[in-house]
Amino acid sequence: MNPLIRFCEEKYVYSEYIAEFYNTTSNISYILDGIMVGYNGGNVSMIKNLFLLGIGSALFHGFGTILTEMIDEIWILLTICDI
């Protein structure tokens, strides 16, 4: 694990496959929010951004590589630009 940003959560405590367990699983809320916005007839762009923001962040906190960090940060920036 060699990301540019480090968080307080200890790595690989609850699972040998997930670097930051709580940060990773908390991203399910973004994915579910995207699904709920879709069911309620929300903006297609917001649905996509919430869903992909959750996936990108879960990838970063789950694997903790520079590549997944960049994916996470790109979706954050694209979501901010789209609002």
Secondary structure as UniProt FT lines:
FT   TURN            11..12
FT   HELIX           21..26
FT   HELIX           28..39
FT   TURN            40..41
FT   HELIX           44..63
FT   HELIX           66..82
//
